[in-house]
Amino acid sequence: MLLTKVWKSGSKLDVKDNELTNILKTHIDRKGKVIIGTDSMLTNNKFIFVNAICLYGKDSPFHGRYFYQRYVDKNEGNKNLLVRLFKETTDSIQIANEIKNINDKAEIEIHMDVNSNSKFLSGKYSSAIIGYITGVGFKYKIKPDSYAASAVADRHTRPTSSYIKKYYK
């Protein structure tokens, strides 16, 4: 389960899974919206994936907060953009489903780092990605409106100094 992995707050502090679950419950009970995005980046023949959960809702005490998790995937298949985009989408959908299990009334939107213009490489796959998300029953946003993926998750895909020390010796 993705929600039981280590998550960090926007200020990079570890968040325990039960703490994140309690925050999500309270946020959803206060009619807050949950926005999920995933992004990835190739670095040193490894892929860094970042999942982000952003909370929006003026009546929620958690409005404006976000949480993220990073992990490294060495699967060579991720060099194929379509494979990587579907992995990002699958991660976001799995997180969305876990949140729905916490509270089935959750208003969830999935943001994808996919361009709407087919002149861009990711734009060639936008209809497939959109179909996947809507096919499982979630709302979506793509570029330029997909800030949870294109800004929040993207921000945390950059290698950290500890990652650079470990892999760039």
C-alpha positions in Angstrom: 0.0 0.0 0.0 1.3 3.4 -1.0 -0.1 5.2 2.0 2.0 3.0 4.4 5.3 4.1 2.8 7.2 7.0 4.3 5.7 10.3 3.4 7.1 13.8 4.1 5.4 17.1 4.7 6.1 20.0 2.4 8.7 21.1 5.0 10.4 17.7 4.5 9.4 16.2 7.9 8.5 12.5 8.1 4.8 11.9 8.5 3.6 8.6 10.0 1.0 6.7 8.0 -1.6 6.9 10.8 -0.9 10.7 11.0 -1.5 11.1 7.3 -4.6 8.9 7.5 -6.0 11.1 10.3 -5.2 14.3 8.4 -6.9 13.0 5.3 -10.0 11.9 7.3 -10.3 15.3 8.9 -9.7 17.1 5.6 -12.3 15.1 3.8 -14.8 15.4 6.6 -14.4 19.2 6.3 -15.3 18.9 2.6 -11.7 19.4 1.5 -10.5 18.3 -1.9 -7.6 15.9 -2.4 -5.4 16.4 -5.4 -2.9 13.7 -6.3 0.0 14.0 -8.7 3.1 11.9 -9.7 6.2 12.9 -11.6 9.4 11.1 -12.4 12.9 11.9 -13.6 15.8 9.9 -15.0 19.0 10.4 -13.2 22.2 8.3 -13.4 20.3 5.4 -15.0 17.7 5.3 -12.2 14.3 6.8 -12.1 13.1 9.0 -9.3 9.4 8.9 -8.8 7.6 11.3 -6.5 3.9 11.0 -5.5 2.2 14.1 -4.1 -1.0 14.6 -2.1 -2.2 18.2 -2.0 -5.0 19.3 0.2 -7.4 22.1 -0.9 -10.4 23.4 1.0 -10.9 26.7 2.8 -12.9 25.0 5.6 -10.2 22.5 6.4 -7.4 23.2 8.9 -5.1 21.4 6.4 -5.9 23.7 3.4 -2.7 24.4 1.4 -0.7 21.5 2.9 0.9 18.8 0.8 2.7 15.5 1.4 5.1 13.6 -0.9 7.0 10.4 -1.1 10.1 9.7 -3.2 11.4 6.4 -4.4 14.0 5.1 -6.9 13.0 2.6 -9.6 15.8 0.9 -11.6 13.4 -0.7 -14.2 14.9 -0.1 -17.6 11.4 -0.2 -19.1 10.8 3.2 -17.7 13.0 4.7 -20.4 10.0 4.3 -22.6 7.9 7.5 -22.0 4.6 5.7 -22.3 5.6 3.0 -19.8 6.7 5.7 -17.4 3.6 7.8 -17.8 1.4 4.8 -17.2 3.4 4.0 -14.0 2.9 7.6 -12.8 -0.8 7.3 -13.5 -1.1 3.9 -11.8 0.7 5.3 -8.7 -1.7 8.2 -8.6 -4.8 5.9 -9.1 -3.6 3.5 -6.4 -3.2 6.4 -3.9 -6.6 7.8 -4.9 -8.2 4.3 -4.3 -6.5 4.1 -0.9 -7.9 7.5 0.0 -11.4 6.4 -1.2 -11.0 3.4 1.2 -10.4 5.9 4.1 -13.6 7.9 3.1 -15.6 7.0 0.0 -17.0 10.6 -0.1 -13.5 12.0 -0.8 -13.4 14.5 -3.7 -10.3 13.5 -5.5 -8.6 14.9 -8.6 -5.6 13.4 -10.3 -3.1 15.7 -11.9 -0.8 14.3 -14.7 2.4 15.8 -16.1 1.1 15.3 -19.6 0.8 18.0 -22.2 -2.5 18.7 -24.0 -0.6 19.7 -27.2 0.4 16.7 -29.3 3.5 18.5 -30.6 5.0 17.6 -27.3 6.0 14.0 -26.8 3.8 13.5 -23.7 0.9 15.0 -25.6 0.8 12.0 -27.9 -0.3 9.9 -25.0 -2.7 12.4 -23.3 -5.9 10.7 -24.5 -4.7 7.3 -23.3 -3.8 8.7 -19.9 -7.1 10.6 -19.6 -9.0 7.5 -20.6 -7.3 5.5 -17.9 -8.1 8.0 -15.2 -11.7 8.6 -16.2 -12.2 4.9 -16.8 -11.6 4.2 -13.1 -13.8 7.1 -12.1 -11.6 10.0 -11.2 -11.5 13.6 -12.3 -8.2 14.8 -13.9 -6.2 17.8 -14.9 -3.3 17.9 -17.4 -0.8 20.7 -18.2 -1.0 23.6 -17.8 -3.4 23.0 -14.9 -1.8 19.9 -13.3 0.1 21.6 -10.5 0.2 18.6 -8.2 2.3 16.7 -10.7 3.9 19.5 -12.8 5.0 21.7 -9.8 4.7 19.9 -6.4 5.9 16.4 -7.4 8.3 17.8 -10.0 9.9 20.0 -7.3 10.9 16.9 -5.3 12.2 14.8 -8.2 15.4 16.7 -8.3 18.3 14.7 -6.7 19.0 15.6 -3.1 22.5 16.2 -1.8 22.5 12.8 -0.1 21.4 11.1 -3.3 24.1 12.9 -5.3 26.8 11.8 -2.7 25.5 8.2 -2.9 25.2 7.8 -6.6 27.5 10.4 -8.2 30.9 9.4 -6.7 
